[in-house]
Amino acid sequence: MPHHSRFFHAAWTATALALGCFPASAAVEFRRLPDGGMQPRLVVASDQSVHMVWLGGDPKASDVFYRHHAPDAAPSGTPVRINSQPGSAIAIGTIRGAQVAVGRDGRAHVVWNGSGTATPRPAGGSPLLYARSDPAGTAFEPQRNLVTRTTDLDGGGSVAADADGRVHVLWHAGTPGTKTSEDRRRVFLARSTDDGRSFAPEIPVTDGTGACGCCGMEAVSGPGGEIFALYRSAKANVHREATFAVSRDHGVTFTVEPLQDWETGSCPMSSAAFLGSKTGMTAAWETQGRIHFSAVGQGALKPTRIESAPGAKHPALAVNAKGEMLVAWTEGTGWQRGGNLAWQVFDAAGKPTPEHGSRPGIPVWSYAAAYARTDGSFVIVY
């Protein structure tokens, strides 16, 4: 079983706020998505380039867009539409949109849940669609469905890619002939060893924990080729733990460990975030309307909670070269309801800085993404 590292001691106390006991912090810039876009997701590649995807158009039948640029450059040019079938993505529910990873030769790999009009439709549910870019990021191959053996796709899937040409797509689902209750759902993996040119049929990689049907999941490749995944379990349909899974043999086997329980009989429609840096991996998730985060490594489990306003959801993470970390999230968002963007910057020791706040403007069905510039400042996109 994996264990979890030191956790950032980021208690946001009234005493510190009153005394102003904070180091200087990085500046934060805010940037809106073009044309009313929704659900931005981004990754920072090994060359520090920023690769971002988002949804646009009708929430029931959306398109997926892509753009990449240097960290200090403003985005320019016409975004690339990824989906080869118009309207084949879905924004409704907030957690079924596109996710992106960058693999060998800078190739972008993107997955998203298919809309009600997306084809082909696998037996027993909606497709999970995948497309990869050319190495220049100027065009994408036609989308493909990766669901071949599973049923009842609901919450969003995720994708991880490494520098050796491996691409791993993960999602949670049921199987034909079994009850579709959440406590019987499992996480599945479709694996490619040729830069996404082909995928083996999906295989189950978890058992016994269930999966919260309408919650998203997050996956990322680690510096040593590991696959890290974060999802919400559904044991007995009420124990909806934030659950961490890791593979250290390129997806052949996974070990699973609960991060934090949340006893509720309803689906919170939550999402999660991973961040890689020079000091390791950090995960963020929601529990009972608060954002929690933790470094992934060695040590005892002590989740850190950000003292956010009630109703916090959809965390996003960014780190700069000085080790300062920005955590962003939404407040007040829900079904058919937009809300506020909130953020807090922590110093390299994990202590909160004066850079924090909240502002309106998160659209319905959306959230934020973030990255750092080379000068240490942060950009939040929403």
Rosetta blueprint (number, residue, H / E / L):
1 M L
2 P L
3 H L
4 H L
5 S L
6 R L
7 F L
8 F L
9 H L
10 A L
11 A L
12 W L
13 T L
14 A H
15 T H
16 A H
17 L H
18 A H
19 L H
20 G L
21 C L
22 F L
23 P L
24 A L
25 S L
26 A L
27 A L
28 V E
29 E E
30 F E
31 R E
32 R L
33 L L
34 P H
35 D H
36 G H
37 G L
38 M E
39 Q E
40 P E
41 R E
42 L E
43 V E
44 V E
45 A L
46 S L
47 D L
48 Q L
49 S L
50 V E
51 H E
52 M E
53 V E
54 W E
55 L E
56 G E
57 G E
58 D E
59 P L
60 K L
61 A E
62 S E
63 D E
64 V E
65 F E
66 Y E
67 R E
68 H E
69 H E
70 A L
71 P L
72 D L
73 A L
74 A L
75 P L
76 S L
77 G L
78 T L
79 P L
80 V E
81 R E
82 I L
83 N L
84 S L
85 Q L
86 P L
87 G L
88 S L
89 A E
90 I L
91 A L
92 I L
93 G L
94 T L
95 I L
96 R L
97 G L
98 A L
99 Q E
100 V E
101 A E
102 V E
103 G L
104 R H
105 D H
106 G H
107 R L
108 A E
109 H E
110 V E
111 V E
112 W E
113 N E
114 G E
115 S L
116 G L
117 T L
118 A L
119 T L
120 P L
121 R L
122 P L
123 A L
124 G L
125 G L
126 S L
127 P L
128 L E
129 L E
130 Y E
131 A E
132 R E
133 S E
134 D L
135 P L
136 A L
137 G L
138 T L
139 A L
140 F E
141 E L
142 P L
143 Q L
144 R E
145 N E
146 L L
147 V L
148 T L
149 R L
150 T L
151 T E
152 D L
153 L L
154 D L
155 G L
156 G L
157 G L
158 S E
159 V E
160 A E
161 A E
162 D L
163 A L
164 D L
165 G L
166 R L
167 V E
168 H E
169 V E
170 L E
171 W E
172 H E
173 A E
174 G E
175 T L
176 P L
177 G L
178 T L
179 K L
180 T L
181 S L
182 E H
183 D H
184 R H
185 R L
186 R E
187 V E
188 F E
189 L E
190 A E
191 R E
192 S E
193 T L
194 D L
195 D L
196 G L
197 R L
198 S L
199 F L
200 A L
201 P L
202 E L
203 I E
204 P E
205 V L
206 T L
207 D L
208 G L
209 T L
210 G L
211 A L
212 C L
213 G L
214 C L
215 C L
216 G L
217 M L
218 E E
219 A E
220 V E
221 S E
222 G L
223 P L
224 G L
225 G L
226 E L
227 I E
228 F E
229 A E
230 L E
231 Y E
232 R E
233 S L
234 A L
235 K E
236 A L
237 N L
238 V L
239 H E
240 R L
241 E L
242 A E
243 T E
244 F E
245 A E
246 V E
247 S E
248 R L
249 D L
250 H L
251 G L
252 V L
253 T L
254 F L
255 T E
256 V E
257 E E
258 P E
259 L E
260 Q E
261 D L
262 W L
263 E E
264 T L
265 G L
266 S L
267 C L
268 P L
269 M L
270 S L
271 S L
272 A L
273 A E
274 F E
275 L E
276 G E
277 S E
278 K L
279 T L
280 G E
281 M E
282 T E
283 A E
284 A E
285 W E
286 E E
287 T E
288 Q L
289 G L
290 R E
291 I E
292 H E
293 F E
294 S E
295 A E
296 V E
297 G L
298 Q L
299 G L
300 A L
301 L L
302 K L
303 P L
304 T E
305 R E
306 I L
307 E L
308 S L
309 A L
310 P L
311 G L
312 A E
313 K E
314 H E
315 P E
316 A E
317 L E
318 A E
319 V E
320 N L
321 A L
322 K L
323 G L
324 E L
325 M E
326 L E
327 V E
328 A E
329 W E
330 T E
331 E E
332 G L
333 T L
334 G E
335 W L
336 Q L
337 R E
338 G L
339 G E
340 N E
341 L E
342 A E
343 W E
344 Q E
345 V E
346 F E
347 D L
348 A L
349 A L
350 G L
351 K L
352 P E
353 T E
354 P E
355 E E
356 H E
357 G E
358 S E
359 R E
360 P E
361 G E
362 I E
363 P L
364 V L
365 W L
366 S L
367 Y L
368 A L
369 A E
370 A E
371 Y E
372 A E
373 R L
374 T L
375 D L
376 G L
377 S L
378 F E
379 V E
380 I E
381 V E
382 Y L
